[in-house]
Amino acid sequence: MITSTLAQASLLLGTLVMVLGAIGLLRFPDFFSRTHAASMTDTAGAGFILLGLMFLSGWNLVTLKLAVILIFLLTTSPTAGHALAQAATADGIRPLGRIETDDQDEDATA
């Protein structure tokens, strides 16, 4: 009973996070904001969904496989988002708004 409730809550929360992330992709103004929203919600939403599936499957080999997938997802998704943002920066795409860098901090103190 408790595991079923935890599974349902995790699946619902994961679905909610994914839907909010999809809305964020449509509403954010620039590439970097959208990339951040996609990366964060993909990791969190899929993590909660996998956690809910682990609760539903019980303690068996399927749970171990889902845990391995979760660990893989938690390491690769943020790395892919970072690599995508670095490639966009190298291609000359700049974020909207004010960006503070170390060079600007040194100019202000001098």
C-alpha distance (Angstrom), angle and dihedral (degrees) to the residues before:
residue distance angle dihedral
M1 . . .
I2 3.80 . .
T3 3.80 93.5 .
S4 3.80 90.5 50.0
T5 3.80 90.6 52.4
L6 3.81 92.0 46.9
A7 3.79 90.3 48.2
Q8 3.78 92.6 50.7
A9 3.81 92.0 46.7
S10 3.81 92.1 49.2
L11 3.80 92.9 47.6
L12 3.79 91.7 47.6
L13 3.80 92.8 47.3
G14 3.80 91.7 47.8
T15 3.79 91.2 50.2
L16 3.80 91.3 48.1
V17 3.80 91.9 50.6
M18 3.81 90.8 49.6
V19 3.81 92.8 49.7
L20 3.81 91.7 48.4
G21 3.79 89.2 49.2
A22 3.79 91.0 52.5
I23 3.80 89.8 51.9
G24 3.80 89.0 48.9
L25 3.80 90.3 53.5
L26 3.78 89.3 57.1
R27 3.80 97.0 43.7
F28 3.81 105.8 40.4
P29 3.80 114.4 97.2
D30 3.79 106.7 -137.7
F31 3.78 143.0 33.0
F32 3.80 96.4 -102.1
S33 3.80 95.0 50.9
R34 3.78 90.1 48.9
T35 3.79 92.4 47.5
H36 3.80 90.4 50.6
A37 3.80 92.1 49.2
A38 3.79 92.5 48.2
S39 3.79 93.7 47.2
M40 3.79 96.0 47.2
T41 3.77 97.0 43.7
D42 3.79 93.5 42.8
T43 3.78 91.1 54.5
A44 3.80 96.4 42.4
G45 3.81 97.7 38.8
A46 3.78 96.0 46.2
G47 3.80 89.7 43.3
F48 3.80 92.4 55.8
I49 3.80 91.4 44.8
L50 3.80 91.7 51.0
L51 3.80 89.8 46.8
G52 3.80 89.8 52.8
L53 3.79 90.6 49.6
M54 3.81 89.3 50.8
F55 3.80 89.9 54.2
L56 3.81 90.5 49.6
S57 3.81 95.7 48.3
G58 3.80 95.9 52.9
W59 3.80 123.2 -148.1
N60 3.79 106.7 -33.6
L61 3.79 142.5 99.5
V62 3.81 92.2 -68.1
T63 3.82 89.5 61.1
L64 3.79 90.5 52.8
K65 3.80 91.2 50.3
L66 3.80 91.2 48.8
A67 3.82 89.7 49.7
V68 3.81 90.7 52.6
I69 3.80 90.0 49.8
L70 3.82 89.7 49.4
I71 3.80 92.5 51.2
F72 3.81 90.1 47.8
L73 3.80 90.8 49.4
L74 3.81 93.5 47.6
T75 3.81 91.0 54.4
T76 3.80 102.0 39.0
S77 3.80 104.0 39.6
P78 3.83 97.5 60.8
T79 3.80 89.7 41.9
A80 3.80 91.5 52.7
G81 3.81 91.5 48.6
H82 3.79 91.0 50.6
A83 3.80 92.3 47.7
L84 3.79 90.5 49.8
A85 3.81 91.7 51.5
Q86 3.81 91.6 47.2
A87 3.81 91.1 50.5
A88 3.80 90.8 50.2
T89 3.80 90.6 49.9
A90 3.79 91.1 49.3
D91 3.81 88.9 50.3
G92 3.80 90.1 56.3
I93 3.78 101.5 -103.0
R94 3.80 109.6 144.4
P95 3.81 126.9 -162.6
L96 3.78 120.6 -113.5
G97 3.77 118.1 -105.4
R98 3.78 133.0 22.5
I99 3.79 119.0 -26.6
E100 3.78 120.0 -163.5
T101 3.77 116.6 -151.8
D102 3.77 134.6 177.2
D103 3.81 90.4 -102.8
Q104 3.79 91.6 59.0
D105 3.81 91.0 49.5
E106 3.80 91.1 53.2
D107 3.82 91.8 49.1
A108 3.79 91.3 51.6
T109 3.81 94.0 52.3
A110 3.82 95.4 45.5
